[in-house]
Amino acid sequence: MIANKTINWGIIGLGNIANHFAKDLALVPNANLRAVASRTKQKAKEFAKVHHAEKAYGSYKKLFKDDSIDIIYIATPHDSHASLSIAAMKAGKAVLCEKPLAVNTKQVKKMIKTAKKKQVFMMEAFWSKFNPSVKQSIDLAKNGRIGAVNYVNVDFCFHKEAPAESRMFNLDLAGGALLDVGVYPVFLAYSIFGKPNKILATARFHETGADIQTAAILKYKKGIANVFCGFASESDTIAKIYGTKGRIYIDSRWHEAQSYRIVDGSGSNQKQEIKVNPTRGKGFTYEIEECMKCLNDGQLESDLWSHKNSLELITIIDEIRAQCGLKYPFE
Ligand SMILES: NC(=O)c1ccc[n+]([C@@H]2O[C@H](COP(=O)([O-])OP(=O)(O)OC[C@H]3O[C@@H](n4cnc5c(N)ncnc54)[C@H](OP(=O)(O)O)[C@@H]3O)[C@@H](O)[C@H]2O)c1
């Protein structure tokens, strides 16, 4: 897809993921990094220099007020996604906000209401949805390539040590494994089976109260998904989708996969097909293109990852959280 007019992007929250995103933005035709904003002017200037942004602001508000910006990518910690997205939309800007779109259903509903009221585009930056290997695996699974799919086993873990006040463990920033990485396994189960009929969940916690290992069983009419996330151990981070005639493995790390495998049959009658599918850049290019396509077409939400999808996903996360007894101080 090549968007037919230049789209001027702004980025706020110039940390780890903003850097990766800016590199991929440079790979997309007609995407222009117009301005970046940090809470610190010097940081914004340095980021702008590295990524060739035309303007650098020392406040997010100043970027919201910049009339030359079409869409703002929000890459701040979870607790601020809703308030910053709403402020950007109230200033008339389209928004691509990092996952999770917000920390709970109530916040997501408020964001959707604002997007509709202000008639601006908004999308959760669920980049895995647009990853070619993930997308093809989901499509194949849903189209019967491995028979009737009735089991998904998917995790996202790594061992993380960081200060208690870091965004990973700080409850004030809605830290913890579930919102940081757990949303991915839940997303895969949701993309294949939809909304679960029943959820059983439990978690282990850091001394700050943030979850460091969270497990959930999601039950559907036609199957079960076993989802797990954590900051306590490494894992293979391969997504496994099982059907009556075979299996699909989305290779590690599956949420940013470069390949997947289809295994037909079982026992001594197995046949494996490997599909190598390298991403363009790190893989943010596809969600960027989707936003630009929507802006060019005057769409207020993506058909591929809609407001309803974000809302249903956070509703599942809310229920997992409730069962684990996990609440953020500001709720
Ligand atoms: N798509 C992915 O693969 C992926 C991967 C990692 C993270 N994420 C998501 O991206 C978001 C940011 O994650 P990250 O890893 O980039 O985090 P990070 O490196 O800590 O960067 C976050 C940035 O947010 C800004 N910020 C605003 N308020 C803050 C506060 N109270 N404390 C700390 N920083 C604050 C800071 O930018 P300024 O100082 O410039 O204002 C900071 O550099 C999260 O929502 C996370 O879930 C997505």
The ligand as an ORCA input file, in Angstrom:
! r2SCAN-3c Opt
* xyz 0 1
  N       4.968     -2.477     20.314
  C       5.941     -2.999     21.028
  O       6.609     -3.945     20.649
  C       6.264     -2.411     22.348
  C       7.459     -2.736     22.968
  C       7.772     -2.126     24.174
  C       6.879     -1.240     24.726
  N       5.697     -0.976     24.120
  C       4.732     -0.035     24.696
  O       5.236      1.281     24.459
  C       5.001      2.120     25.567
  C       6.329      2.688     26.040
  O       7.216      1.638     26.328
  P       8.813      1.849     26.254
  O       9.416      0.507     26.421
  O       9.179      2.654     25.081
  O       9.034      2.683     27.598
  P      10.205      3.705     27.939
  O      11.453      3.317     27.240
  O      10.212      3.823     29.413
  O       9.689      5.072     27.298
  C       8.506      5.670     27.688
  C       8.617      7.169     27.513
  O       7.403      7.755     27.988
  C       7.670      9.051     28.491
  N       7.033      9.201     29.811
  C       5.968      9.972     30.080
  N       5.624      9.886     31.353
  C       6.482      9.042     31.931
  C       6.637      8.571     33.259
  N       5.821      8.952     34.253
  N       7.631      7.707     33.514
  C       8.440      7.288     32.538
  N       8.349      7.708     31.243
  C       7.383      8.590     30.957
  C       9.175      9.207     28.513
  O       9.483      9.997     27.392
  P       9.947     11.530     27.502
  O      10.968     11.544     28.609
  O      10.516     11.758     26.178
  O       8.774     12.363     27.813
  C       9.720      7.822     28.309
  O      10.945      7.819     27.644
  C       4.257      1.248     26.585
  O       2.882      1.424     26.390
  C       4.614     -0.178     26.205
  O       3.628     -1.131     26.528
  C       5.387     -1.527     22.927
*
